[in-house]
Amino acid sequence: MLEKVKVSDLTVDELRAIVQETVREVLLEVLDPDRGLEVREELIEELQESAERVKRGEEPLVPAEEVARRLGLEW
């Protein structure tokens, strides 16, 4: 268990480090909400198979801009 420390007992550098790490963690959560989640093996296999079909010319490669347009997103 972590020892409880009062803010008044921290140095400015220690407090600054804690604040920076907290901000970093929050930004990562906001910018990458899937961070830390595992990818199911079935999805990995499906993506690999799709990539192989594209390489063989069996499946068209759709540019990201087209995908965004189809989904009504601004690119």
PyMOL Python script that loads the backbone (N, CA, C, O; Angstrom):
from pymol import cmd

cmd.read_pdbstr("""\
ATOM      1  N   MET A   1       0.848  -1.188   0.000  1.00  0.00           N
ATOM      2  CA  MET A   1       0.000   0.000   0.000  1.00  0.00           C
ATOM      3  C   MET A   1       0.887   1.243   0.000  1.00  0.00           C
ATOM      4  O   MET A   1       1.916   1.290   0.675  1.00  0.00           O
ATOM      5  N   LEU A   2       0.470   2.243  -0.766  1.00  0.00           N
ATOM      6  CA  LEU A   2       1.257   3.458  -0.857  1.00  0.00           C
ATOM      7  C   LEU A   2       1.136   4.281   0.415  1.00  0.00           C
ATOM      8  O   LEU A   2       0.074   4.371   1.031  1.00  0.00           O
ATOM      9  N   GLU A   3       2.240   4.865   0.776  1.00  0.00           N
ATOM     10  CA  GLU A   3       2.265   5.730   1.953  1.00  0.00           C
ATOM     11  C   GLU A   3       1.553   7.031   1.621  1.00  0.00           C
ATOM     12  O   GLU A   3       1.752   7.591   0.543  1.00  0.00           O
ATOM     13  N   LYS A   4       0.731   7.511   2.534  1.00  0.00           N
ATOM     14  CA  LYS A   4       0.037   8.784   2.313  1.00  0.00           C
ATOM     15  C   LYS A   4       1.007   9.922   2.600  1.00  0.00           C
ATOM     16  O   LYS A   4       1.647   9.965   3.651  1.00  0.00           O
ATOM     17  N   VAL A   5       1.103  10.836   1.652  1.00  0.00           N
ATOM     18  CA  VAL A   5       2.008  11.969   1.782  1.00  0.00           C
ATOM     19  C   VAL A   5       1.193  13.239   1.622  1.00  0.00           C
ATOM     20  O   VAL A   5       0.319  13.320   0.758  1.00  0.00           O
ATOM     21  N   LYS A   6       1.475  14.214   2.440  1.00  0.00           N
ATOM     22  CA  LYS A   6       0.802  15.502   2.341  1.00  0.00           C
ATOM     23  C   LYS A   6       1.486  16.329   1.254  1.00  0.00           C
ATOM     24  O   LYS A   6       2.702  16.262   1.073  1.00  0.00           O
ATOM     25  N   VAL A   7       0.690  17.096   0.548  1.00  0.00           N
ATOM     26  CA  VAL A   7       1.243  17.975  -0.481  1.00  0.00           C
ATOM     27  C   VAL A   7       2.272  18.914   0.137  1.00  0.00           C
ATOM     28  O   VAL A   7       3.280  19.238  -0.490  1.00  0.00           O
ATOM     29  N   SER A   8       2.018  19.340   1.340  1.00  0.00           N
ATOM     30  CA  SER A   8       2.945  20.267   1.997  1.00  0.00           C
ATOM     31  C   SER A   8       4.313  19.628   2.271  1.00  0.00           C
ATOM     32  O   SER A   8       5.291  20.336   2.509  1.00  0.00           O
ATOM     33  N   ASP A   9       4.382  18.288   2.237  1.00  0.00           N
ATOM     34  CA  ASP A   9       5.653  17.602   2.461  1.00  0.00           C
ATOM     35  C   ASP A   9       6.442  17.386   1.168  1.00  0.00           C
ATOM     36  O   ASP A   9       7.591  16.948   1.209  1.00  0.00           O
ATOM     37  N   LEU A  10       5.833  17.688   0.031  1.00  0.00           N
ATOM     38  CA  LEU A  10       6.498  17.492  -1.263  1.00  0.00           C
ATOM     39  C   LEU A  10       7.355  18.690  -1.630  1.00  0.00           C
ATOM     40  O   LEU A  10       7.079  19.823  -1.237  1.00  0.00           O
ATOM     41  N   THR A  11       8.392  18.412  -2.386  1.00  0.00           N
ATOM     42  CA  THR A  11       9.166  19.523  -2.949  1.00  0.00           C
ATOM     43  C   THR A  11       8.409  20.016  -4.180  1.00  0.00           C
ATOM     44  O   THR A  11       7.506  19.339  -4.671  1.00  0.00           O
ATOM     45  N   VAL A  12       8.770  21.172  -4.665  1.00  0.00           N
ATOM     46  CA  VAL A  12       8.139  21.722  -5.869  1.00  0.00           C
ATOM     47  C   VAL A  12       8.356  20.764  -7.039  1.00  0.00           C
ATOM     48  O   VAL A  12       7.437  20.533  -7.825  1.00  0.00           O
ATOM     49  N   ASP A  13       9.547  20.212  -7.162  1.00  0.00           N
ATOM     50  CA  ASP A  13       9.840  19.284  -8.261  1.00  0.00           C
ATOM     51  C   ASP A  13       9.015  18.006  -8.151  1.00  0.00           C
ATOM     52  O   ASP A  13       8.542  17.493  -9.165  1.00  0.00           O
ATOM     53  N   GLU A  14       8.834  17.488  -6.949  1.00  0.00           N
ATOM     54  CA  GLU A  14       8.021  16.294  -6.760  1.00  0.00           C
ATOM     55  C   GLU A  14       6.563  16.556  -7.124  1.00  0.00           C
ATOM     56  O   GLU A  14       5.930  15.738  -7.792  1.00  0.00           O
ATOM     57  N   LEU A  15       6.032  17.693  -6.687  1.00  0.00           N
ATOM     58  CA  LEU A  15       4.658  18.057  -7.011  1.00  0.00           C
ATOM     59  C   LEU A  15       4.497  18.248  -8.516  1.00  0.00           C
ATOM     60  O   LEU A  15       3.528  17.782  -9.113  1.00  0.00           O
ATOM     61  N   ARG A  16       5.451  18.933  -9.110  1.00  0.00           N
ATOM     62  CA  ARG A  16       5.420  19.161 -10.555  1.00  0.00           C
ATOM     63  C   ARG A  16       5.415  17.815 -11.298  1.00  0.00           C
ATOM     64  O   ARG A  16       4.667  17.653 -12.262  1.00  0.00           O
ATOM     65  N   ALA A  17       6.222  16.868 -10.872  1.00  0.00           N
ATOM     66  CA  ALA A  17       6.283  15.554 -11.516  1.00  0.00           C
ATOM     67  C   ALA A  17       4.949  14.822 -11.394  1.00  0.00           C
ATOM     68  O   ALA A  17       4.506  14.177 -12.344  1.00  0.00           O
ATOM     69  N   ILE A  18       4.316  14.919 -10.243  1.00  0.00           N
ATOM     70  CA  ILE A  18       3.020  14.273 -10.036  1.00  0.00           C
ATOM     71  C   ILE A  18       1.962  14.898 -10.942  1.00  0.00           C
ATOM     72  O   ILE A  18       1.175  14.189 -11.569  1.00  0.00           O
ATOM     73  N   VAL A  19       1.949  16.215 -11.006  1.00  0.00           N
ATOM     74  CA  VAL A  19       0.974  16.914 -11.851  1.00  0.00           C
ATOM     75  C   VAL A  19       1.214  16.565 -13.323  1.00  0.00           C
ATOM     76  O   VAL A  19       0.263  16.296 -14.056  1.00  0.00           O
ATOM     77  N   GLN A  20       2.468  16.569 -13.755  1.00  0.00           N
ATOM     78  CA  GLN A  20       2.774  16.247 -15.149  1.00  0.00           C
ATOM     79  C   GLN A  20       2.337  14.830 -15.495  1.00  0.00           C
ATOM     80  O   GLN A  20       1.755  14.609 -16.556  1.00  0.00           O
ATOM     81  N   GLU A  21       2.605  13.879 -14.629  1.00  0.00           N
ATOM     82  CA  GLU A  21       2.215  12.500 -14.881  1.00  0.00           C
ATOM     83  C   GLU A  21       0.697  12.359 -14.916  1.00  0.00           C
ATOM     84  O   GLU A  21       0.166  11.613 -15.739  1.00  0.00           O
ATOM     85  N   THR A  22       0.005  13.054 -14.046  1.00  0.00           N
ATOM     86  CA  THR A  22      -1.456  13.009 -14.025  1.00  0.00           C
ATOM     87  C   THR A  22      -2.032  13.591 -15.306  1.00  0.00           C
ATOM     88  O   THR A  22      -2.951  13.019 -15.891  1.00  0.00           O
ATOM     89  N   VAL A  23      -1.502  14.716 -15.744  1.00  0.00           N
ATOM     90  CA  VAL A  23      -1.964  15.344 -16.989  1.00  0.00           C
ATOM     91  C   VAL A  23      -1.685  14.408 -18.164  1.00  0.00           C
ATOM     92  O   VAL A  23      -2.537  14.244 -19.037  1.00  0.00           O
ATOM     93  N   ARG A  24      -0.516  13.800 -18.192  1.00  0.00           N
ATOM     94  CA  ARG A  24      -0.153  12.867 -19.266  1.00  0.00           C
ATOM     95  C   ARG A  24      -1.154  11.702 -19.314  1.00  0.00           C
ATOM     96  O   ARG A  24      -1.626  11.332 -20.389  1.00  0.00           O
ATOM     97  N   GLU A  25      -1.470  11.134 -18.161  1.00  0.00           N
ATOM     98  CA  GLU A  25      -2.415  10.013 -18.094  1.00  0.00           C
ATOM     99  C   GLU A  25      -3.803  10.422 -18.581  1.00  0.00           C
ATOM    100  O   GLU A  25      -4.446   9.682 -19.326  1.00  0.00           O
ATOM    101  N   VAL A  26      -4.260  11.596 -18.162  1.00  0.00           N
ATOM    102  CA  VAL A  26      -5.584  12.064 -18.568  1.00  0.00           C
ATOM    103  C   VAL A  26      -5.621  12.308 -20.068  1.00  0.00           C
ATOM    104  O   VAL A  26      -6.589  11.931 -20.729  1.00  0.00           O
ATOM    105  N   LEU A  27      -4.585  12.931 -20.616  1.00  0.00           N
ATOM    106  CA  LEU A  27      -4.542  13.178 -22.059  1.00  0.00           C
ATOM    107  C   LEU A  27      -4.544  11.874 -22.840  1.00  0.00           C
ATOM    108  O   LEU A  27      -5.228  11.767 -23.858  1.00  0.00           O
ATOM    109  N   LEU A  28      -3.801  10.893 -22.387  1.00  0.00           N
ATOM    110  CA  LEU A  28      -3.785   9.593 -23.067  1.00  0.00           C
ATOM    111  C   LEU A  28      -5.164   8.946 -23.038  1.00  0.00           C
ATOM    112  O   LEU A  28      -5.587   8.347 -24.027  1.00  0.00           O
ATOM    113  N   GLU A  29      -5.861   9.059 -21.927  1.00  0.00           N
ATOM    114  CA  GLU A  29      -7.209   8.498 -21.830  1.00  0.00           C
ATOM    115  C   GLU A  29      -8.158   9.204 -22.785  1.00  0.00           C
ATOM    116  O   GLU A  29      -8.995   8.563 -23.420  1.00  0.00           O
ATOM    117  N   VAL A  30      -8.031  10.520 -22.888  1.00  0.00           N
ATOM    118  CA  VAL A  30      -8.916  11.296 -23.752  1.00  0.00           C
ATOM    119  C   VAL A  30      -8.580  11.060 -25.219  1.00  0.00           C
ATOM    120  O   VAL A  30      -9.480  10.874 -26.039  1.00  0.00           O
ATOM    121  N   LEU A  31      -7.302  11.066 -25.553  1.00  0.00           N
ATOM    122  CA  LEU A  31      -6.890  10.939 -26.943  1.00  0.00           C
ATOM    123  C   LEU A  31      -6.910   9.495 -27.435  1.00  0.00           C
ATOM    124  O   LEU A  31      -7.049   9.263 -28.636  1.00  0.00           O
ATOM    125  N   ASP A  32      -6.777   8.537 -26.555  1.00  0.00           N
ATOM    126  CA  ASP A  32      -6.767   7.126 -26.931  1.00  0.00           C
ATOM    127  C   ASP A  32      -7.594   6.325 -25.925  1.00  0.00           C
ATOM    128  O   ASP A  32      -7.048   5.664 -25.041  1.00  0.00           O
ATOM    129  N   PRO A  33      -8.928   6.396 -26.076  1.00  0.00           N
ATOM    130  CA  PRO A  33      -9.788   5.734 -25.087  1.00  0.00           C
ATOM    131  C   PRO A  33      -9.644   4.206 -25.084  1.00  0.00           C
ATOM    132  O   PRO A  33     -10.048   3.554 -24.121  1.00  0.00           O
ATOM    133  N   ASP A  34      -9.073   3.630 -26.150  1.00  0.00           N
ATOM    134  CA  ASP A  34      -8.895   2.179 -26.213  1.00  0.00           C
ATOM    135  C   ASP A  34      -7.569   1.722 -25.629  1.00  0.00           C
ATOM    136  O   ASP A  34      -7.268   0.529 -25.614  1.00  0.00           O
ATOM    137  N   ARG A  35      -6.788   2.660 -25.155  1.00  0.00           N
ATOM    138  CA  ARG A  35      -5.467   2.341 -24.595  1.00  0.00           C
ATOM    139  C   ARG A  35      -5.616   1.310 -23.475  1.00  0.00           C
ATOM    140  O   ARG A  35      -6.441   1.455 -22.573  1.00  0.00           O
ATOM    141  N   GLY A  36      -4.803   0.282 -23.563  1.00  0.00           N
ATOM    142  CA  GLY A  36      -4.816  -0.732 -22.529  1.00  0.00           C
ATOM    143  C   GLY A  36      -5.773  -1.892 -22.795  1.00  0.00           C
ATOM    144  O   GLY A  36      -5.718  -2.917 -22.115  1.00  0.00           O
ATOM    145  N   LEU A  37      -6.647  -1.726 -23.785  1.00  0.00           N
ATOM    146  CA  LEU A  37      -7.572  -2.813 -24.107  1.00  0.00           C
ATOM    147  C   LEU A  37      -6.865  -3.836 -24.993  1.00  0.00           C
ATOM    148  O   LEU A  37      -5.948  -3.496 -25.741  1.00  0.00           O
ATOM    149  N   GLU A  38      -7.292  -5.066 -24.903  1.00  0.00           N
ATOM    150  CA  GLU A  38      -6.712  -6.122 -25.721  1.00  0.00           C
ATOM    151  C   GLU A  38      -7.518  -6.287 -27.005  1.00  0.00           C
ATOM    152  O   GLU A  38      -8.737  -6.115 -27.015  1.00  0.00           O
ATOM    153  N   VAL A  39      -6.815  -6.623 -28.088  1.00  0.00           N
ATOM    154  CA  VAL A  39      -7.470  -6.902 -29.358  1.00  0.00           C
ATOM    155  C   VAL A  39      -7.751  -8.399 -29.411  1.00  0.00           C
ATOM    156  O   VAL A  39      -6.863  -9.221 -29.186  1.00  0.00           O
ATOM    157  N   ARG A  40      -9.007  -8.739 -29.712  1.00  0.00           N
ATOM    158  CA  ARG A  40      -9.365 -10.150 -29.801  1.00  0.00           C
ATOM    159  C   ARG A  40      -8.611 -10.826 -30.938  1.00  0.00           C
ATOM    160  O   ARG A  40      -8.381 -10.219 -31.985  1.00  0.00           O
ATOM    161  N   GLU A  41      -8.231 -12.066 -30.733  1.00  0.00           N
ATOM    162  CA  GLU A  41      -7.495 -12.841 -31.736  1.00  0.00           C
ATOM    163  C   GLU A  41      -8.284 -12.926 -33.042  1.00  0.00           C
ATOM    164  O   GLU A  41      -7.693 -12.887 -34.121  1.00  0.00           O
ATOM    165  N   GLU A  42      -9.610 -13.041 -32.958  1.00  0.00           N
ATOM    166  CA  GLU A  42     -10.447 -13.127 -34.164  1.00  0.00           C
ATOM    167  C   GLU A  42     -10.312 -11.869 -35.015  1.00  0.00           C
ATOM    168  O   GLU A  42     -10.279 -11.952 -36.243  1.00  0.00           O
ATOM    169  N   LEU A  43     -10.235 -10.716 -34.378  1.00  0.00           N
ATOM    170  CA  LEU A  43     -10.102  -9.464 -35.119  1.00  0.00           C
ATOM    171  C   LEU A  43      -8.739  -9.390 -35.794  1.00  0.00           C
ATOM    172  O   LEU A  43      -8.641  -8.961 -36.944  1.00  0.00           O
ATOM    173  N   ILE A  44      -7.699  -9.797 -35.100  1.00  0.00           N
ATOM    174  CA  ILE A  44      -6.359  -9.796 -35.678  1.00  0.00           C
ATOM    175  C   ILE A  44      -6.339 -10.682 -36.922  1.00  0.00           C
ATOM    176  O   ILE A  44      -5.812 -10.287 -37.962  1.00  0.00           O
ATOM    177  N   GLU A  45      -6.907 -11.867 -36.813  1.00  0.00           N
ATOM    178  CA  GLU A  45      -6.949 -12.794 -37.949  1.00  0.00           C
ATOM    179  C   GLU A  45      -7.745 -12.208 -39.111  1.00  0.00           C
ATOM    180  O   GLU A  45      -7.335 -12.315 -40.267  1.00  0.00           O
ATOM    181  N   GLU A  46      -8.882 -11.588 -38.802  1.00  0.00           N
ATOM    182  CA  GLU A  46      -9.719 -10.983 -39.846  1.00  0.00           C
ATOM    183  C   GLU A  46      -8.975  -9.862 -40.568  1.00  0.00           C
ATOM    184  O   GLU A  46      -9.055  -9.752 -41.792  1.00  0.00           O
ATOM    185  N   LEU A  47      -8.261  -9.037 -39.824  1.00  0.00           N
ATOM    186  CA  LEU A  47      -7.493  -7.952 -40.434  1.00  0.00           C
ATOM    187  C   LEU A  47      -6.363  -8.491 -41.297  1.00  0.00           C
ATOM    188  O   LEU A  47      -6.104  -7.963 -42.378  1.00  0.00           O
ATOM    189  N   GLN A  48      -5.690  -9.535 -40.832  1.00  0.00           N
ATOM    190  CA  GLN A  48      -4.616 -10.140 -41.617  1.00  0.00           C
ATOM    191  C   GLN A  48      -5.165 -10.749 -42.906  1.00  0.00           C
ATOM    192  O   GLN A  48      -4.559 -10.602 -43.967  1.00  0.00           O
ATOM    193  N   GLU A  49      -6.291 -11.421 -42.822  1.00  0.00           N
ATOM    194  CA  GLU A  49      -6.909 -12.014 -44.011  1.00  0.00           C
ATOM    195  C   GLU A  49      -7.333 -10.927 -44.998  1.00  0.00           C
ATOM    196  O   GLU A  49      -7.155 -11.079 -46.206  1.00  0.00           O
ATOM    197  N   SER A  50      -7.884  -9.845 -44.491  1.00  0.00           N
ATOM    198  CA  SER A  50      -8.292  -8.731 -45.343  1.00  0.00           C
ATOM    199  C   SER A  50      -7.083  -8.131 -46.048  1.00  0.00           C
ATOM    200  O   SER A  50      -7.148  -7.824 -47.239  1.00  0.00           O
ATOM    201  N   ALA A  51      -5.991  -7.963 -45.329  1.00  0.00           N
ATOM    202  CA  ALA A  51      -4.770  -7.412 -45.925  1.00  0.00           C
ATOM    203  C   ALA A  51      -4.246  -8.334 -47.035  1.00  0.00           C
ATOM    204  O   ALA A  51      -3.776  -7.862 -48.070  1.00  0.00           O
ATOM    205  N   GLU A  52      -4.330  -9.628 -46.813  1.00  0.00           N
ATOM    206  CA  GLU A  52      -3.894 -10.587 -47.835  1.00  0.00           C
ATOM    207  C   GLU A  52      -4.789 -10.510 -49.077  1.00  0.00           C
ATOM    208  O   GLU A  52      -4.296 -10.576 -50.203  1.00  0.00           O
ATOM    209  N   ARG A  53      -6.114 -10.368 -48.870  1.00  0.00           N
ATOM    210  CA  ARG A  53      -7.028 -10.246 -50.005  1.00  0.00           C
ATOM    211  C   ARG A  53      -6.722  -8.991 -50.804  1.00  0.00           C
ATOM    212  O   ARG A  53      -6.791  -9.010 -52.033  1.00  0.00           O
ATOM    213  N   VAL A  54      -6.386  -7.907 -50.130  1.00  0.00           N
ATOM    214  CA  VAL A  54      -6.027  -6.667 -50.820  1.00  0.00           C
ATOM    215  C   VAL A  54      -4.752  -6.884 -51.627  1.00  0.00           C
ATOM    216  O   VAL A  54      -4.674  -6.458 -52.779  1.00  0.00           O
ATOM    217  N   LYS A  55      -3.752  -7.541 -51.043  1.00  0.00           N
ATOM    218  CA  LYS A  55      -2.490  -7.807 -51.750  1.00  0.00           C
ATOM    219  C   LYS A  55      -2.715  -8.649 -53.007  1.00  0.00           C
ATOM    220  O   LYS A  55      -2.059  -8.444 -54.028  1.00  0.00           O
ATOM    221  N   ARG A  56      -3.653  -9.601 -52.920  1.00  0.00           N
ATOM    222  CA  ARG A  56      -3.935 -10.476 -54.056  1.00  0.00           C
ATOM    223  C   ARG A  56      -4.874  -9.817 -55.064  1.00  0.00           C
ATOM    224  O   ARG A  56      -5.154 -10.387 -56.118  1.00  0.00           O
ATOM    225  N   GLY A  57      -5.364  -8.610 -54.741  1.00  0.00           N
ATOM    226  CA  GLY A  57      -6.263  -7.907 -55.645  1.00  0.00           C
ATOM    227  C   GLY A  57      -7.700  -8.388 -55.565  1.00  0.00           C
ATOM    228  O   GLY A  57      -8.517  -8.037 -56.417  1.00  0.00           O
ATOM    229  N   GLU A  58      -8.019  -9.173 -54.570  1.00  0.00           N
ATOM    230  CA  GLU A  58      -9.375  -9.714 -54.408  1.00  0.00           C
ATOM    231  C   GLU A  58     -10.298  -8.738 -53.687  1.00  0.00           C
ATOM    232  O   GLU A  58     -11.520  -8.885 -53.724  1.00  0.00           O
ATOM    233  N   GLU A  59      -9.720  -7.764 -53.047  1.00  0.00           N
ATOM    234  CA  GLU A  59     -10.489  -6.798 -52.263  1.00  0.00           C
ATOM    235  C   GLU A  59      -9.888  -5.429 -52.549  1.00  0.00           C
ATOM    236  O   GLU A  59      -8.672  -5.255 -52.468  1.00  0.00           O
ATOM    237  N   PRO A  60     -10.738  -4.447 -52.887  1.00  0.00           N
ATOM    238  CA  PRO A  60     -10.181  -3.125 -53.200  1.00  0.00           C
ATOM    239  C   PRO A  60      -9.644  -2.416 -51.947  1.00  0.00           C
ATOM    240  O   PRO A  60     -10.168  -2.576 -50.845  1.00  0.00           O
ATOM    241  N   LEU A  61      -8.605  -1.646 -52.153  1.00  0.00           N
ATOM    242  CA  LEU A  61      -8.062  -0.822 -51.078  1.00  0.00           C
ATOM    243  C   LEU A  61      -8.805   0.506 -51.123  1.00  0.00           C
ATOM    244  O   LEU A  61      -8.756   1.212 -52.130  1.00  0.00           O
ATOM    245  N   VAL A  62      -9.484   0.844 -50.050  1.00  0.00           N
ATOM    246  CA  VAL A  62     -10.290   2.063 -50.004  1.00  0.00           C
ATOM    247  C   VAL A  62      -9.507   3.121 -49.238  1.00  0.00           C
ATOM    248  O   VAL A  62      -9.163   2.918 -48.074  1.00  0.00           O
ATOM    249  N   PRO A  63      -9.218   4.267 -49.895  1.00  0.00           N
ATOM    250  CA  PRO A  63      -8.481   5.334 -49.204  1.00  0.00           C
ATOM    251  C   PRO A  63      -9.235   5.836 -47.977  1.00  0.00           C
ATOM    252  O   PRO A  63     -10.465   5.818 -47.942  1.00  0.00           O
ATOM    253  N   ALA A  64      -8.493   6.278 -46.985  1.00  0.00           N
ATOM    254  CA  ALA A  64      -9.090   6.767 -45.746  1.00  0.00           C
ATOM    255  C   ALA A  64     -10.075   7.907 -46.010  1.00  0.00           C
ATOM    256  O   ALA A  64     -11.106   8.009 -45.345  1.00  0.00           O
ATOM    257  N   GLU A  65      -9.757   8.753 -46.971  1.00  0.00           N
ATOM    258  CA  GLU A  65     -10.645   9.874 -47.300  1.00  0.00           C
ATOM    259  C   GLU A  65     -12.011   9.368 -47.752  1.00  0.00           C
ATOM    260  O   GLU A  65     -13.039   9.949 -47.405  1.00  0.00           O
ATOM    261  N   GLU A  66     -12.018   8.273 -48.535  1.00  0.00           N
ATOM    262  CA  GLU A  66     -13.269   7.693 -49.014  1.00  0.00           C
ATOM    263  C   GLU A  66     -14.054   7.080 -47.868  1.00  0.00           C
ATOM    264  O   GLU A  66     -15.275   7.226 -47.801  1.00  0.00           O
ATOM    265  N   VAL A  67     -13.374   6.405 -46.981  1.00  0.00           N
ATOM    266  CA  VAL A  67     -14.041   5.818 -45.814  1.00  0.00           C
ATOM    267  C   VAL A  67     -14.688   6.927 -44.986  1.00  0.00           C
ATOM    268  O   VAL A  67     -15.839   6.808 -44.565  1.00  0.00           O
ATOM    269  N   ALA A  68     -13.937   8.004 -44.756  1.00  0.00           N
ATOM    270  CA  ALA A  68     -14.471   9.131 -43.988  1.00  0.00           C
ATOM    271  C   ALA A  68     -15.701   9.719 -44.682  1.00  0.00           C
ATOM    272  O   ALA A  68     -16.702  10.019 -44.031  1.00  0.00           O
ATOM    273  N   ARG A  69     -15.620   9.884 -46.015  1.00  0.00           N
ATOM    274  CA  ARG A  69     -16.747  10.436 -46.761  1.00  0.00           C
ATOM    275  C   ARG A  69     -17.974   9.540 -46.618  1.00  0.00           C
ATOM    276  O   ARG A  69     -19.078  10.033 -46.387  1.00  0.00           O
ATOM    277  N   ARG A  70     -17.787   8.231 -46.753  1.00  0.00           N
ATOM    278  CA  ARG A  70     -18.902   7.287 -46.655  1.00  0.00           C
ATOM    279  C   ARG A  70     -19.545   7.330 -45.260  1.00  0.00           C
ATOM    280  O   ARG A  70     -20.747   7.113 -45.110  1.00  0.00           O
ATOM    281  N   LEU A  71     -18.730   7.609 -44.261  1.00  0.00           N
ATOM    282  CA  LEU A  71     -19.244   7.663 -42.889  1.00  0.00           C
ATOM    283  C   LEU A  71     -19.743   9.055 -42.509  1.00  0.00           C
ATOM    284  O   LEU A  71     -20.211   9.275 -41.392  1.00  0.00           O
ATOM    285  N   GLY A  72     -19.636   9.991 -43.455  1.00  0.00           N
ATOM    286  CA  GLY A  72     -20.102  11.352 -43.190  1.00  0.00           C
ATOM    287  C   GLY A  72     -19.164  12.141 -42.291  1.00  0.00           C
ATOM    288  O   GLY A  72     -19.586  13.068 -41.600  1.00  0.00           O
ATOM    289  N   LEU A  73     -17.881  11.764 -42.304  1.00  0.00           N
ATOM    290  CA  LEU A  73     -16.893  12.442 -41.471  1.00  0.00           C
ATOM    291  C   LEU A  73     -16.102  13.435 -42.307  1.00  0.00           C
ATOM    292  O   LEU A  73     -15.934  13.244 -43.511  1.00  0.00           O
ATOM    293  N   GLU A  74     -15.626  14.474 -41.681  1.00  0.00           N
ATOM    294  CA  GLU A  74     -14.761  15.433 -42.371  1.00  0.00           C
ATOM    295  C   GLU A  74     -13.329  14.957 -42.238  1.00  0.00           C
ATOM    296  O   GLU A  74     -12.886  14.591 -41.149  1.00  0.00           O
ATOM    297  N   TRP A  75     -12.611  14.962 -43.341  1.00  0.00           N
ATOM    298  CA  TRP A  75     -11.238  14.471 -43.361  1.00  0.00           C
ATOM    299  C   TRP A  75     -10.283  15.618 -43.545  1.00  0.00           C
ATOM    300  O   TRP A  75      -9.070  15.411 -43.588  1.00  0.00           O
TER     301      TRP A  75
END
""", "prot")
cmd.dss("prot")
cmd.show_as("cartoon", "prot")
cmd.util.cbc("prot")
cmd.orient("prot")
